[in-house]
Amino acid sequence: MMSIITCPNCGAKNRVDESRASGGKPICGRCKRELPVASSSEPLVLNDQTFDAAVKTAGDKPMLVDCWAAWCGPCRMLGPTMEQIAAESAGRWVIAKLNTDENPRTASRFKIDALPTMLVFRNGNMVDALVGLQPKAAIVERLLAHSV
């Protein structure tokens, strides 16, 4: 399956064959930096610089962004659940993580004032939010509600 990934560094649009990308991380054709792609087995790690490009790249696939911090006990409890959802997604969703302590600009922009907070994006827009520790079934149910 081919997808277009916008490089967060230089803005170039890159065509990536996801079936061939499993051998390594794809790089931008213009600036040669790694492109933000989520493997089917692990969450994509976002930061202030890569956030907007990653959300746009997800397109019509729901993207779940787990906003967390290392000091947050419930966030650490949610980590394995996010990894399970990513591993079981089979490409239906994009699962990502954003450390709010290391990325205060994005956390402030979305008014993250409680952790963990999970933001759901579709077509580049935030469509849902879940606040607090949630069971896996509840998270998957919200993702299904926003699926094509």
DSSP file with accessible surface (Angstrom, degrees, kcal/mol):
  #  RESIDUE AA STRUCTURE BP1 BP2  ACC     N-H-->O    O-->H-N    N-H-->O    O-->H-N    TCO  KAPPA ALPHA  PHI   PSI    X-CA   Y-CA   Z-CA
    1    1 A M              0   0  134      0, 0.0    17,-2.6     0, 0.0    18,-0.3   0.000 360.0 360.0 360.0 129.6    0.0    0.0    0.0
    2    2 A M  E     +A   17   0A 102     15,-0.2     2,-0.3    16,-0.1    15,-0.2  -0.708 360.0 178.5 -91.5 141.7    1.4    3.4   -1.0
    3    3 A S  E     -A   16   0A  24     13,-2.4    13,-3.2    -2,-0.3     2,-0.6  -0.970  27.0-126.4-138.6 156.2    1.1    6.4    1.2
    4    4 A I  E     -A   15   0A  84     -2,-0.3     2,-0.5    11,-0.2    11,-0.2  -0.912  25.6-169.5-103.3 124.3    2.3   10.0    1.0
    5    5 A I  E     -A   14   0A   3      9,-3.1     9,-2.4    -2,-0.6     2,-0.5  -0.964  14.2-142.6-118.5 124.0    4.3   11.2    4.0
    6    6 A T  E     -A   13   0A  32     -2,-0.5     7,-0.2    47,-0.3    51,-0.1  -0.742  24.0-122.0 -84.9 127.4    5.1   14.9    4.4
    7    7 A C     >  -     0   0    2      5,-2.9     4,-1.7    -2,-0.5    28,-0.1  -0.528  12.2-151.2 -69.4 125.6    8.6   15.4    5.9
    8    8 A P  T  4 S+     0   0   40      0, 0.0    -1,-0.2     0, 0.0    27,-0.1   0.726  93.0  51.6 -71.2 -16.5    8.4   17.4    9.1
    9    9 A N  T  4 S+     0   0   79      3,-0.1    26,-0.0     1,-0.1    -2,-0.0   0.941 130.4   6.1 -83.9 -51.8   11.8   18.8    8.5
   10   10 A C  T  4 S-     0   0   39      2,-0.1    -1,-0.1     0, 0.0    -4,-0.0   0.529  91.0-120.4-115.8  -9.3   11.7   20.1    4.9
   11   11 A G     <  +     0   0   44     -4,-1.7     2,-0.1     1,-0.3    -5,-0.0   0.461  58.0 149.8  85.3   0.9    8.0   19.8    3.9
   12   12 A A        -     0   0    9     -6,-0.1    -5,-2.9     1,-0.1     2,-0.5  -0.387  46.9-126.4 -68.9 143.3    8.7   17.5    1.0
   13   13 A K  E     -A    6   0A 151     -7,-0.2     2,-0.4    -2,-0.1    -7,-0.2  -0.806  28.6-165.7 -91.9 127.9    6.0   15.0    0.1
   14   14 A N  E     -A    5   0A  20     -9,-2.4    -9,-3.1    -2,-0.5     2,-0.6  -0.952  17.1-138.4-119.9 131.7    7.4   11.4   -0.1
   15   15 A R  E     -A    4   0A 185     -2,-0.4     2,-0.5   -11,-0.2   -11,-0.2  -0.784  27.5-171.7 -87.1 122.6    5.7    8.4   -1.6
   16   16 A V  E     -A    3   0A  12    -13,-3.2   -13,-2.4    -2,-0.6     2,-0.9  -0.973  22.4-144.5-123.3 127.8    6.3    5.4    0.7
   17   17 A D  E >>  -A    2   0A  47     -2,-0.5     4,-1.4   -15,-0.2     3,-1.1  -0.811  13.7-160.0 -87.7 106.4    5.5    1.8   -0.1
   18   18 A E  T 34 S+     0   0   79    -17,-2.6     4,-0.5    -2,-0.9    -1,-0.2   0.812  87.5  59.3 -62.5 -29.3    4.5    0.5    3.3
   19   19 A S  T 34 S+     0   0   81    -18,-0.3    -1,-0.3     1,-0.2     3,-0.2   0.822 112.7  39.3 -70.0 -26.5    5.0   -3.1    2.3
   20   20 A R  T X4 S+     0   0  198     -3,-1.1     3,-1.0     1,-0.2    -1,-0.2   0.654 101.0  73.4 -94.2 -16.3    8.7   -2.4    1.5
   21   21 A A  G >< S+     0   0   27     -4,-1.4     3,-1.6     1,-0.2    -1,-0.2   0.614  72.7  85.6 -75.5 -10.1    9.2    0.0    4.5
   22   22 A S  G 3  S+     0   0  110     -4,-0.5    -1,-0.2     1,-0.3    -2,-0.1   0.748  78.8  65.6 -65.9 -20.9    9.3   -2.9    7.0
   23   23 A G  G <  S-     0   0   79     -3,-1.0     2,-0.3     1,-0.2    -1,-0.3   0.653 122.5 -28.8 -74.7 -14.7   13.0   -3.5    6.3
   24   24 A G  S <  S-     0   0   48     -3,-1.6    -1,-0.2    -4,-0.1     0, 0.0  -0.974  83.1 -61.4 177.5 174.1   13.9   -0.1    7.8
   25   25 A K        -     0   0  101     -2,-0.3     2,-0.1    -3,-0.1    -3,-0.1  -0.602  53.7-120.8 -76.8 132.2   12.7    3.4    8.4
   26   26 A P        -     0   0   22      0, 0.0     9,-2.7     0, 0.0     2,-0.3  -0.409  27.4-148.2 -70.1 149.7   11.9    5.4    5.2
   27   27 A I  B     -B   34   0B  94      7,-0.3     7,-0.2    -2,-0.1     2,-0.2  -0.867  23.0 -95.3-119.1 156.0   13.9    8.6    4.7
   28   28 A C     >  -     0   0    0      5,-3.0     4,-1.2    -2,-0.3   -22,-0.0  -0.445  24.0-141.0 -68.5 135.5   13.0   11.8    3.0
   29   29 A G  T  4 S+     0   0   47     -2,-0.2    -1,-0.1     2,-0.1   -15,-0.0   0.768  97.9  40.0 -68.2 -25.1   14.1   12.0   -0.6
   30   30 A R  T  4 S+     0   0  170      3,-0.1    -1,-0.1     1,-0.1    -2,-0.0   0.939 131.4  16.4 -90.7 -56.6   15.0   15.7   -0.3
   31   31 A C  T  4 S-     0   0   40      2,-0.1    -2,-0.1   -19,-0.0    -1,-0.1   0.516  90.8-129.9-101.5  -6.6   16.7   16.2    3.1
   32   32 A K     <  +     0   0  134     -4,-1.2     2,-0.2     1,-0.2    -3,-0.1   0.660  58.8 138.3  68.6  20.0   17.5   12.5    3.9
   33   33 A R        -     0   0  146      1,-0.1    -5,-3.0    -6,-0.0    -1,-0.2  -0.612  63.5 -88.6 -90.8 158.4   16.0   12.6    7.4
   34   34 A E  B     -B   27   0B 120     -7,-0.2    -7,-0.3    -2,-0.2    -1,-0.1  -0.363  41.5-131.1 -64.6 140.9   13.8    9.8    8.8
   35   35 A L        -     0   0    4     -9,-2.7     2,-1.0   -28,-0.1   -28,-0.1  -0.698  21.9-109.4 -93.2 147.4   10.1   10.1    8.1
   36   36 A P        +     0   0   14      0, 0.0     2,-0.4     0, 0.0   -30,-0.1  -0.612  55.6 151.8 -79.2 102.7    7.5    9.7   10.8
   37   37 A V        -     0   0   32     -2,-1.0     2,-0.5   -11,-0.1    17,-0.0  -0.985  39.0-133.2-129.7 145.7    5.8    6.4   10.2
   38   38 A A        -     0   0   38     -2,-0.4     2,-0.1     6,-0.1     6,-0.1  -0.850  16.9-141.3 -97.4 128.5    4.1    4.0   12.6
   39   39 A S    >   -     0   0   54     -2,-0.5     3,-0.6     3,-0.4    52,-0.1  -0.449  26.2-113.6 -77.1 163.9    4.9    0.4   12.3
   40   40 A S  T 3  S+     0   0   79      1,-0.2    49,-0.4    -2,-0.1    50,-0.3   0.644 112.9  49.4 -74.0  -9.3    2.0   -2.0   12.9
   41   41 A S  T 3  S+     0   0   71      1,-0.2    46,-0.4    47,-0.1    -1,-0.2   0.555 111.5  34.6-109.1  -8.6    3.7   -3.2   16.1
   42   42 A E  S <  S-     0   0  105     -3,-0.6    -3,-0.4    44,-0.2    53,-0.2  -0.998  81.7-100.0-146.7 150.9    4.6   -0.1   18.0
   43   43 A P        -     0   0   14      0, 0.0     2,-0.3     0, 0.0    53,-0.3  -0.330  39.1-113.4 -66.6 149.0    3.4    3.4   18.6
   44   44 A L  E     -c   96   0C  15     51,-2.9    53,-2.7    -6,-0.1     2,-0.6  -0.663  26.9-132.8 -79.5 133.0    4.8    6.3   16.7
   45   45 A V  E     -c   97   0C 116     -2,-0.3     2,-0.3    51,-0.2    53,-0.2  -0.822  28.1-168.0 -93.4 121.6    6.8    8.7   19.0
   46   46 A L  E     -c   98   0C   3     51,-3.0    53,-0.6    -2,-0.6     2,-0.3  -0.705  10.6-178.6-106.4 159.9    5.8   12.3   18.3
   47   47 A N     >  -     0   0   54     -2,-0.3     4,-1.9    51,-0.1     3,-0.2  -0.850  49.3 -83.7-142.5-179.4    7.3   15.7   19.3
   48   48 A D  T  4 S+     0   0   20     -2,-0.3     4,-0.4     1,-0.2    55,-0.1   0.845 127.4  47.0 -57.2 -35.1    6.5   19.3   18.8
   49   49 A Q  T  4 S+     0   0  127      1,-0.2     4,-0.3     2,-0.1    -1,-0.2   0.838 119.6  35.5 -77.9 -34.0    8.3   19.3   15.4
   50   50 A T  T  > S+     0   0   25     -3,-0.2     4,-2.3     1,-0.1     5,-0.2   0.587  92.9  90.8 -97.3  -9.8    6.7   16.1   14.0
   51   51 A F  H  X S+     0   0    1     -4,-1.9     4,-2.4     1,-0.2     5,-0.2   0.927  87.4  42.9 -56.6 -56.6    3.2   16.4   15.4
   52   52 A D  H  > S+     0   0   67     -4,-0.4     4,-2.2     1,-0.2    -1,-0.2   0.911 115.7  48.3 -61.3 -43.4    1.4   18.3   12.7
   53   53 A A  H  > S+     0   0   14     -4,-0.3     4,-2.4     1,-0.2   -47,-0.3   0.910 111.9  49.9 -64.2 -40.3    2.9   16.3    9.8
   54   54 A A  H  X S+     0   0    3     -4,-2.3     4,-1.6     2,-0.2    -2,-0.2   0.916 110.1  49.7 -66.0 -41.1    2.2   13.0   11.5
   55   55 A V  H  X S+     0   0    7     -4,-2.4    69,-0.6    -5,-0.2     4,-0.6   0.925 113.9  45.7 -64.5 -41.6   -1.5   13.9   12.1
   56   56 A K  H >< S+     0   0  148     -4,-2.2     3,-1.0    -5,-0.2    -1,-0.2   0.888 108.5  57.1 -66.9 -37.8   -1.9   15.0    8.5
   57   57 A T  H 3< S+     0   0   37     -4,-2.4    -1,-0.2     1,-0.2    -2,-0.2   0.830  94.4  66.0 -64.0 -32.1   -0.1   11.9    7.2
   58   58 A A  H >< S+     0   0   14     -4,-1.6     3,-1.9     1,-0.2    -1,-0.2   0.791  80.9 175.1 -62.7 -27.1   -2.6    9.6    9.0
   59   59 A G  T <<  -     0   0   25     -3,-1.0    64,-3.3    -4,-0.6    65,-0.4  -0.309  64.6  -8.3  62.4-129.1   -5.3   11.0    6.6
   60   60 A D  T 3  S+     0   0   83     62,-0.2    -1,-0.3    63,-0.1    88,-0.2   0.482 111.2 100.8 -87.2   1.3   -8.7    9.3    7.0
   61   61 A K  S <  S-     0   0   43     -3,-1.9    62,-0.3    86,-0.1    32,-0.2  -0.689  85.6-110.1 -78.2 134.3   -7.3    6.6    9.4
   62   62 A P        -     0   0    2      0, 0.0    32,-2.4     0, 0.0     2,-0.5  -0.424  32.5-154.7 -62.1 137.2   -8.1    7.5   13.0
   63   63 A M  E     -dE  94 121C   0     58,-2.8    58,-2.8    30,-0.2     2,-0.6  -0.982   3.4-158.8-118.7 122.7   -4.9    8.5   14.9
   64   64 A L  E     -dE  95 120C   1     30,-2.8    32,-3.0    -2,-0.5     2,-0.6  -0.900   5.5-164.3-102.6 121.2   -4.8    8.0   18.6
   65   65 A V  E     -dE  96 119C   0     54,-3.2    54,-2.5    -2,-0.6     2,-0.8  -0.939   7.8-152.0-109.4 116.1   -2.2   10.2   20.4
   66   66 A D  E     -dE  97 118C   0     30,-3.1    32,-2.8    -2,-0.6     2,-0.6  -0.789   9.0-157.4 -87.4 110.0   -1.4    9.1   24.0
   67   67 A C  E     +dE  98 117C   0     50,-3.3    50,-1.7    -2,-0.8     2,-0.2  -0.826  32.0 150.5 -91.4 120.6   -0.3   12.3   25.9
   68   68 A W  E     -d   99   0C  62     30,-2.3    32,-2.9    -2,-0.6    33,-0.5  -0.814  36.6-144.5-143.4 173.6    1.8   11.1   28.8
   69   69 A A    >   -     0   0    0     -2,-0.2     3,-1.3    30,-0.2     7,-0.2  -0.985  26.8-122.9-145.5 149.6    4.6   12.0   31.2
   70   70 A A  T 3  S+     0   0   59     -2,-0.3     6,-0.1     1,-0.3    -1,-0.1   0.814 110.9  53.9 -63.3 -31.1    7.3    9.7   32.8
   71   71 A W  T 3  S+     0   0  169      4,-0.0     2,-0.7    -3,-0.0    -1,-0.3   0.595  86.0 100.5 -79.6  -9.4    6.3   10.7   36.4
   72   72 A C    <>  -     0   0    7     -3,-1.3     4,-1.9     1,-0.2     5,-0.2  -0.683  56.5-162.4 -88.2 112.6    2.6    9.8   35.8
   73   73 A G  H  > S+     0   0   26     -2,-0.7     4,-2.1     1,-0.2     5,-0.2   0.932  91.7  48.5 -58.6 -50.7    1.7    6.4   37.3
   74   74 A P  H  > S+     0   0   55      0, 0.0     4,-1.8     0, 0.0    -1,-0.2   0.875 108.9  55.9 -60.5 -31.9   -1.5    5.9   35.3
   75   75 A C  H  > S+     0   0    2      1,-0.2     4,-1.3     2,-0.2    -2,-0.2   0.916 107.5  48.0 -63.8 -43.4    0.4    6.9   32.1
   76   76 A R  H  < S+     0   0  148     -4,-1.9    -1,-0.2     1,-0.2    -3,-0.1   0.861 110.4  52.3 -66.1 -34.2    2.9    4.1   32.8
   77   77 A M  H  X S+     0   0  123     -4,-2.1     4,-0.5     1,-0.2    -1,-0.2   0.853 108.9  50.7 -68.2 -33.0    0.0    1.7   33.3
   78   78 A L  H  X S+     0   0    0     -4,-1.8     4,-2.2    -5,-0.2     3,-0.4   0.753  89.8  83.5 -76.6 -23.5   -1.5    2.7   30.0
   79   79 A G  H  X S+     0   0   11     -4,-1.3     4,-2.2     1,-0.2     5,-0.2   0.896  89.9  46.3 -49.9 -53.0    1.7    2.1   28.0
   80   80 A P  H  > S+     0   0   74      0, 0.0     4,-2.3     0, 0.0    -1,-0.2   0.876 110.8  54.5 -62.4 -32.6    1.4   -1.6   27.5
   81   81 A T  H  X S+     0   0   29     -4,-0.5     4,-2.6    -3,-0.4    -2,-0.2   0.929 107.6  49.6 -65.2 -42.4   -2.3   -1.2   26.5
   82   82 A M  H  X S+     0   0    0     -4,-2.2     4,-2.4     1,-0.2    -1,-0.2   0.904 110.4  50.6 -63.2 -40.2   -1.2    1.3   23.8
   83   83 A E  H  X S+     0   0  110     -4,-2.2     4,-2.5    -5,-0.2    -1,-0.2   0.903 110.5  49.7 -64.3 -39.8    1.4   -1.1   22.6
   84   84 A Q  H  X S+     0   0   96     -4,-2.3     4,-2.2     2,-0.2    -2,-0.2   0.928 110.8  48.8 -62.8 -46.5   -1.2   -3.9   22.4
   85   85 A I  H  X S+     0   0    2     -4,-2.6     4,-0.8     1,-0.2    -2,-0.2   0.919 112.4  49.1 -61.7 -41.7   -3.6   -1.7   20.4
   86   86 A A  H >< S+     0   0    2     -4,-2.4     3,-0.8     1,-0.2     4,-0.4   0.934 112.3  47.8 -62.7 -44.4   -0.8   -0.7   18.0
   87   87 A A  H 3< S+     0   0   56     -4,-2.5     3,-0.4   -46,-0.4    -1,-0.2   0.845 117.3  42.2 -66.7 -31.8    0.2   -4.3   17.5
   88   88 A E  H 3< S+     0   0  103     -4,-2.2    -1,-0.2     1,-0.2    -2,-0.2   0.471  89.3  90.8 -93.7  -1.6   -3.4   -5.4   16.9
   89   89 A S    X<  -     0   0    4     -4,-0.8     3,-2.3    -3,-0.8    -1,-0.2   0.762  68.9-157.1 -70.2 -26.3   -4.4   -2.5   14.7
   90   90 A A  T 3  S-     0   0   85     -4,-0.4    -1,-0.1    -3,-0.4    -3,-0.1   0.848  72.2 -55.3  50.9  36.7   -3.4   -4.2   11.4
   91   91 A G  T 3  S+     0   0   33     -5,-0.3    -1,-0.3     2,-0.2    -2,-0.1   0.467 114.7 113.3  81.5  -0.2   -3.2   -0.8    9.8
   92   92 A R  S <  S+     0   0  126     -3,-2.3     2,-0.3     1,-0.1    56,-0.2   0.829  83.5  19.1 -71.4 -33.4   -6.7    0.4   10.7
   93   93 A W  S    S-     0   0   10    -32,-0.2     2,-0.5    -8,-0.1    -2,-0.2  -0.900  70.3-128.6-132.1 163.1   -5.4    3.0   13.1
   94   94 A V  E     - d   0  63C  20    -32,-2.4   -30,-2.8    -2,-0.3     2,-0.5  -0.974  23.7-160.7-112.5 126.2   -2.3    5.0   13.8
   95   95 A I  E     + d   0  64C   4     -2,-0.5   -51,-2.9   -32,-0.2     2,-0.3  -0.923  17.0 171.0-109.2 131.4   -1.2    4.9   17.5
   96   96 A A  E     -cd  44  65C   0    -32,-3.0   -30,-3.1    -2,-0.5     2,-0.4  -0.921  22.3-143.5-138.7 161.5    1.2    7.6   18.7
   97   97 A K  E     -cd  45  66C  32    -53,-2.7   -51,-3.0    -2,-0.3     2,-0.4  -0.976   8.3-169.4-127.7 142.5    2.7    8.8   21.9
   98   98 A L  E     -cd  46  67C   1    -32,-2.8   -30,-2.3    -2,-0.4     2,-0.8  -0.970  17.1-144.2-133.3 115.3    3.6   12.4   23.0
   99   99 A N  E  >  - d   0  68C  14    -53,-0.6     4,-1.0    -2,-0.4     3,-0.2  -0.705  12.5-161.1 -77.6 111.9    5.6   13.1   26.1
  100  100 A T  T  4 S+     0   0   15    -32,-2.9     7,-0.2    -2,-0.8    -1,-0.2   0.789  85.8  56.9 -71.0 -27.1    4.0   16.3   27.4
  101  101 A D  T  4 S+     0   0   90    -33,-0.5    -1,-0.2     1,-0.2   -32,-0.1   0.882 113.5  39.7 -69.0 -37.7    6.9   17.3   29.6
  102  102 A E  T  4 S+     0   0  143      1,-0.2    -2,-0.2    -3,-0.2    -1,-0.2   0.608 123.1  42.0 -85.2 -13.5    9.3   17.2   26.6
  103  103 A N     X  +     0   0   10     -4,-1.0     4,-1.9     1,-0.1     3,-0.3  -0.509  62.6 156.7-133.6  64.8    6.8   18.8   24.2
  104  104 A P  H  >  +     0   0   80      0, 0.0     4,-2.6     0, 0.0     5,-0.2   0.786  69.0  63.4 -66.2 -27.1    5.1   21.6   26.1
  105  105 A R  H  > S+     0   0  148      2,-0.2     4,-2.3     1,-0.2     5,-0.1   0.953 108.8  39.2 -63.8 -47.9    4.1   23.6   22.9
  106  106 A T  H  > S+     0   0    2     -3,-0.3     4,-1.8     2,-0.2    -1,-0.2   0.915 115.5  52.9 -69.0 -40.6    1.8   20.8   21.6
  107  107 A A  H  <>S+     0   0   11     -4,-1.9     5,-2.6     1,-0.2    -2,-0.2   0.916 112.2  45.7 -60.3 -41.5    0.5   20.0   25.1
  108  108 A S  H ><5S+     0   0   88     -4,-2.6     3,-1.5     3,-0.2    -1,-0.2   0.908 107.4  57.8 -67.5 -41.1   -0.4   23.6   25.6
  109  109 A R  H 3<5S+     0   0  120     -4,-2.3    -1,-0.2     1,-0.3    -2,-0.2   0.868 113.6  38.4 -59.1 -37.1   -2.0   23.9   22.2
  110  110 A F  T 3<5S-     0   0   44     -4,-1.8    -1,-0.3    -5,-0.1    -2,-0.2   0.272 111.6-120.8 -99.7  11.9   -4.5   21.1   23.0
  111  111 A K  T < 5 -     0   0  166     -3,-1.5     2,-0.8     1,-0.2    -3,-0.2   0.891  38.6-175.3  53.6  48.0   -4.9   22.3   26.6
  112  112 A I      < +     0   0   31     -5,-2.6    -1,-0.2     1,-0.2     3,-0.1  -0.655  20.8 152.0 -76.6 108.9   -3.7   19.0   28.1
  113  113 A D        +     0   0  152     -2,-0.8     2,-0.3     1,-0.2    -1,-0.2   0.357  58.5  47.6-122.3   4.4   -4.3   19.6   31.8
  114  114 A A  S    S-     0   0   37     -3,-0.1    -1,-0.2    18,-0.0    18,-0.1  -0.995  84.9-104.8-143.4 144.2   -4.8   16.0   33.0
  115  115 A L  S    S+     0   0   38     -2,-0.3    18,-0.2     1,-0.2   -47,-0.1  -0.944  91.6  31.1-125.3 147.3   -2.8   12.8   32.3
  116  116 A P  S    S+     0   0    1      0, 0.0    16,-3.4     0, 0.0     2,-0.4   0.616  74.9 168.0 -75.1 150.2   -3.1   10.5   30.6
  117  117 A T  E     -EF  67 131C   8    -50,-1.7   -50,-3.3    14,-0.2     2,-0.5  -0.998  18.2-158.5-125.1 132.3   -5.1   12.2   27.9
  118  118 A M  E     -EF  66 130C   0     12,-3.4    12,-2.8    -2,-0.4     2,-0.4  -0.962   6.4-161.7-113.9 123.1   -5.7   10.4   24.5
  119  119 A L  E     -EF  65 129C   5    -54,-2.5   -54,-3.2    -2,-0.5     2,-0.5  -0.880   4.9-151.7-104.3 136.0   -6.6   12.6   21.5
  120  120 A V  E     -EF  64 128C   0      8,-2.8     7,-3.2    -2,-0.4     8,-1.4  -0.936  15.1-173.2-109.8 127.2   -8.2   11.1   18.4
  121  121 A F  E     +EF  63 126C   7    -58,-2.8   -58,-2.8    -2,-0.5     2,-0.3  -0.888   9.1 178.0-117.6 148.9   -7.6   12.7   15.1
  122  122 A R  E >  S- F   0 125C  64      3,-2.5     3,-1.9    -2,-0.3   -62,-0.2  -0.960  73.8  -2.8-149.7 132.4   -9.1   12.0   11.7
  123  123 A N  T 3  S-     0   0   96    -64,-3.3   -63,-0.1    -2,-0.3   -67,-0.1   0.858 131.3 -56.0  53.7  37.6   -8.3   13.9    8.4
  124  124 A G  T 3  S+     0   0   28    -69,-0.6     2,-0.4   -65,-0.4    -1,-0.3   0.445 117.6 104.9  81.6  -1.3   -6.0   16.2   10.4
  125  125 A N  E <  S-F  122   0C 109     -3,-1.9    -3,-2.5   -70,-0.1     2,-0.4  -0.913  75.5-115.0-116.9 143.4   -8.7   17.3   12.9
  126  126 A M  E     +F  121   0C  88     -2,-0.4    -5,-0.3    -5,-0.2     3,-0.1  -0.591  37.8 168.9 -72.9 125.9   -9.2   16.4   16.5
  127  127 A V  E     +     0   0C  63     -7,-3.2     2,-0.3    -2,-0.4    -6,-0.2   0.526  58.2   6.9-116.1 -11.3  -12.5   14.5   16.7
  128  128 A D  E     -F  120   0C  34     -8,-1.4    -8,-2.8     2,-0.0     2,-0.3  -0.986  53.6-157.2-164.6 161.1  -12.4   13.0   20.2
  129  129 A A  E     -F  119   0C  38     -2,-0.3     2,-0.4   -10,-0.2   -10,-0.2  -0.988   2.3-162.1-148.1 141.8  -10.6   12.9   23.5
  130  130 A L  E     -F  118   0C   5    -12,-2.8   -12,-3.4    -2,-0.3     2,-0.4  -0.996  13.2-159.8-122.6 129.7  -10.4   10.5   26.4
  131  131 A V  E     +F  117   0C  81     -2,-0.4   -14,-0.2   -14,-0.2   -16,-0.1  -0.930  51.2  10.6-116.0 133.6   -9.1   11.7   29.7
  132  132 A G  S    S-     0   0   23    -16,-3.4     2,-0.2    -2,-0.4   -14,-0.1  -0.142 105.5 -34.5  93.0 169.5   -7.7    9.4   32.5
  133  133 A L        -     0   0   78    -18,-0.2    -2,-0.1    -2,-0.1   -58,-0.1  -0.474  66.5-173.7 -65.8 126.1   -6.8    5.7   32.5
  134  134 A Q        -     0   0   52     -2,-0.2     2,-0.1    -4,-0.1    -2,-0.1  -0.942  26.1-108.6-123.4 148.1   -9.2    3.8   30.3
  135  135 A P     >  -     0   0   87      0, 0.0     4,-1.8     0, 0.0     3,-0.5  -0.386  33.9-112.4 -71.9 154.3   -9.6    0.1   29.7
  136  136 A K  H  > S+     0   0   61      1,-0.2     4,-2.7     2,-0.2     5,-0.3   0.892 115.8  56.5 -53.3 -44.0   -8.5   -1.3   26.3
  137  137 A A  H  > S+     0   0   76      1,-0.2     4,-2.3     2,-0.2    -1,-0.2   0.892 106.3  49.9 -60.0 -38.9  -12.0   -2.1   25.2
  138  138 A A  H  > S+     0   0   27     -3,-0.5     4,-1.9     2,-0.2    -1,-0.2   0.897 111.7  48.2 -68.2 -38.6  -13.2    1.5   25.8
  139  139 A I  H  X S+     0   0    0     -4,-1.8     4,-2.1     2,-0.2    -2,-0.2   0.946 112.9  47.0 -66.6 -46.8  -10.2    2.9   23.8
  140  140 A V  H  X S+     0   0   32     -4,-2.7     4,-2.8     1,-0.2     5,-0.2   0.903 109.1  55.8 -62.8 -38.3  -10.8    0.5   20.9
  141  141 A E  H  X S+     0   0  139     -4,-2.3     4,-1.9    -5,-0.3    -1,-0.2   0.917 107.9  48.1 -61.0 -41.0  -14.6    1.3   20.9
  142  142 A R  H  X S+     0   0   87     -4,-1.9     4,-0.8     2,-0.2    -1,-0.2   0.892 111.6  50.2 -67.5 -39.0  -13.8    5.0   20.5
  143  143 A L  H >< S+     0   0    0     -4,-2.1     3,-0.9     1,-0.2     4,-0.3   0.922 109.4  51.2 -64.9 -41.4  -11.4    4.3   17.6
  144  144 A L  H >< S+     0   0   91     -4,-2.8     3,-1.4     1,-0.3    -2,-0.2   0.873 102.6  60.4 -62.8 -35.0  -14.0    2.1   15.9
  145  145 A A  H 3< S+     0   0   75     -4,-1.9    -1,-0.3     1,-0.3    -2,-0.2   0.773 111.2  40.6 -63.9 -24.3  -16.5    4.9   16.2
  146  146 A H  T << S+     0   0   40     -3,-0.9    -1,-0.3    -4,-0.8    -2,-0.2   0.285  93.2 112.4-107.2   8.7  -14.2    7.1   14.1
  147  147 A S    <         0   0   36     -3,-1.4   -86,-0.1    -4,-0.3   -54,-0.1  -0.420 360.0 360.0 -81.4 158.9  -13.2    4.4   11.6
  148  148 A V              0   0  133    -56,-0.2    -1,-0.1   -88,-0.2    -2,-0.1  -0.377 360.0 360.0 -69.4 360.0  -14.2    4.5    7.9
